[in-house]
Amino acid sequence: MRKADVEDCGCFGESASLEPSRLHLAVNVLATATCAFAALSPPPGLRAAIGRAPLEAVAVIAGLGAAILLSYLAFTALPRAWSAYGSQEAR
């Protein structure tokens, strides 16, 4: 398979240079499938979380924040970590 002639995907600007890879493509496909599923069966909005009991609302909002952070890390840190794994010769 031919490697892309692109050095940076441009997803996160110049501060987070990231070379496109198969893992990058897999994460994009998974995100697209998630968005399609959400469009076909919309989840409740943030207002539904705020209307819950205070402790439950905090947990739901914290979970949402964690999901956003994990999505960001899946695009930025995971590809670098994955490509670093096995890039050094066995000692």
C-alpha positions as CSV (number, residue, x, y, z in Angstrom):
1,M,0.0,0.0,0.0
2,R,1.3,3.4,-0.9
3,K,2.0,5.9,1.9
4,A,0.3,9.3,1.7
5,D,2.4,12.2,0.5
6,V,1.2,14.3,3.4
7,E,3.4,15.1,6.3
8,D,0.7,16.6,8.6
9,C,-3.0,15.9,8.7
10,G,-3.7,19.5,9.9
11,C,-6.5,18.4,12.3
12,F,-5.1,20.3,15.3
13,G,-3.2,23.1,13.7
14,E,0.6,23.6,13.6
15,S,1.1,22.9,17.4
16,A,0.2,19.2,17.1
17,S,1.8,17.9,13.9
18,L,0.5,14.5,13.1
19,E,1.2,12.2,10.2
20,P,-1.8,10.5,8.7
21,S,-1.9,6.7,9.2
22,R,-4.2,3.7,9.2
23,L,-4.9,4.3,12.8
24,H,-5.9,7.9,12.0
25,L,-8.2,6.6,9.3
26,A,-9.7,4.1,11.8
27,V,-10.4,6.8,14.4
28,N,-12.0,9.0,11.7
29,V,-14.2,6.1,10.6
30,L,-15.3,5.3,14.2
31,A,-16.0,9.0,14.8
32,T,-18.1,9.2,11.6
33,A,-20.1,6.1,12.6
34,T,-20.7,7.5,16.0
35,C,-22.0,10.8,14.5
36,A,-24.2,8.9,12.1
37,F,-25.7,6.8,14.9
38,A,-26.3,10.0,17.0
39,A,-28.0,11.6,14.0
40,L,-30.3,8.6,13.5
41,S,-31.0,8.3,17.2
42,P,-30.3,11.6,18.9
43,P,-29.2,11.4,22.5
44,P,-30.8,13.8,25.1
45,G,-29.2,17.2,25.2
46,L,-27.1,18.8,28.0
47,R,-30.3,20.3,29.5
48,A,-31.5,16.8,30.4
49,A,-28.3,16.3,32.4
50,I,-28.6,19.6,34.2
51,G,-32.2,18.7,35.1
52,R,-31.1,15.6,37.1
53,A,-30.1,15.4,40.8
54,P,-27.0,17.5,41.5
55,L,-24.6,14.7,42.0
56,E,-25.9,12.8,39.0
57,A,-25.7,15.9,36.9
58,V,-22.0,16.5,37.9
59,A,-21.2,12.9,37.1
60,V,-22.8,13.1,33.6
61,I,-21.1,16.4,32.8
62,A,-17.7,15.0,34.1
63,G,-18.2,12.0,31.9
64,L,-18.9,14.2,28.9
65,G,-15.7,16.1,29.6
66,A,-13.8,12.9,29.9
67,A,-15.2,11.7,26.6
68,I,-14.1,14.9,24.9
69,L,-10.6,14.7,26.3
70,L,-10.3,11.0,25.3
71,S,-11.4,11.9,21.8
72,Y,-8.7,14.6,21.6
73,L,-6.1,12.2,22.9
74,A,-7.2,9.5,20.4
75,F,-6.2,11.8,17.6
76,T,-3.1,13.4,19.1
77,A,-1.3,11.1,21.6
78,L,-2.5,7.7,20.5
79,P,-0.9,7.7,17.0
80,R,2.4,9.0,18.4
81,A,2.4,6.4,21.1
82,W,1.4,3.6,18.7
83,S,4.1,4.6,16.2
84,A,6.7,4.8,18.9
85,Y,5.9,1.3,20.1
86,G,8.3,-1.0,18.3
87,S,10.2,1.7,16.5
88,Q,13.3,0.9,18.4
89,E,15.3,-2.2,17.8
90,A,15.0,-5.0,20.4
91,R,17.8,-4.9,22.9
